Amino acid sequence: MRPGRRRHLIGSGLSRKAVQAQAYWIQGRAMGPDPGPGHGAGNEGRRRYPRAMTNPHAVDPSWVAARNAALLADPAARVAGNAVATTDVERLTLDRAILTSIDTSVSDLIPDAAVTDQKHSGRCWAFAGLNVLRAALMRELNLESVELSQSFVYFYDKLEKAAAFLARAVGDAERPLDDREVADSLRDPIGDGGWWPEFARLVAKYGMVPHYAMPDTDSAANSDAMNDHLATVLRRAALRLRAAVADGADPEPIRAAAMEDVHRMLTIHLGVPPREFVWQYRDKDKAFHRVGTLTPREFADRYAPGLKEFVVVAHDPRPEIPLNTRFGIERTDLMVGEPVQEHVTASLEVLKAAAIAAIRDGEPVWFACDVAKQRDKKAGIWDAALHDYEGLYGVGLSMTKAERLVSRESALTHAMCLTGVDLVDGEPRRWRVENSWGDKVGEKGFHTMNDSWFDEYVYQVVVRARRLPPEVRAALDAGPIILPSWDPMA
């Protein structure tokens, strides 16, 4: 799951056959093509719902009664039940010995900038990306802080995603609606989530602007309604594109009209992106500077050079996934004409060493993780054993990182920036994290991650290729192995 991606929403408006096919798919049984006349529900050629479990697997009321009696006689279970009845589980399981042992100071630190806030949107990947770029801008211009416009990137990301969805709808027109990949595209046609390569390509194509040149609107900060209505336009167009292809008609007028509709809605929700703006600022020494009028591309070329030097380095814990190998993910080409999202695999030691080198050079590190696991959100603390859920329930819950990934217990759900590291004898013990959730959580918006959490829940870092060892850099020159669109690293 890409960072920031929203949960899937259930759509309707399909034919009876398509709804039936979707029901089969939900059961994990992809329904094949209609077998035609003479093939009843009981005949081969048509897959059926799984048969009901046999009696040994059914829940026996007498078993439930016995278990209820046993639990009522268990003092530990009674105490746990009474506690959970009146107190949040996250508070009950919090290991205060770990929480109070964490000092937020670090040995190597990039100076804090003003914290940003994505609010009720899934734009973490763009916020983190711009926070990486602004650090160089602040250093070059001697600025206390600066914020770059997330809405500018967001606008063009939505436009590009719409174009890619429509192009894919034409390409998929002869595939059935209940096809796994077609159904997934229709389920989430224009979500907020994204990846680093997507961010870098948007900045390279369209540029970037200061926050004041295109500030957030309400729809940028609360994107659900906008996304719902954009999704309706795109799903409606996809069905009409499929019909045009089936009829042998030219689908281009439908596609072009849908793109105009998407653009109109985006400008209503987010505003029209500026073609140029006046760039002026006051530095930390109170000196005023007026650079003059710049276009977004000129601004990016001037203050964010070297975007192509950055690569995504992934820790994929699955034993079948080799190290030092380049991978791509099918159907993640979210800009027409651009490649799919890619990463190169490496060990955790490589990810950490590259991140440390970047921080020491004053460059924040974009990273993707499973943010909600083993955390105290208000305190802004992560540790791999921060919550003792097993102690509360008295049941086993532990899984390896690979087990969590393949079972979908864990996913890449959020992107942030590493801006500091605490080194002891050259080894990291904790990391400072710049989030995009405003200044009311953590230490005025900055969080602390123990290194144990990095091991278990960090999956990707973005660094310049020169910070990687030769064996990892060599993989960048090989052709990518393409993973399916439903891969857990997607």
Disulfide bonds with the S-S distance in Angstrom:
none
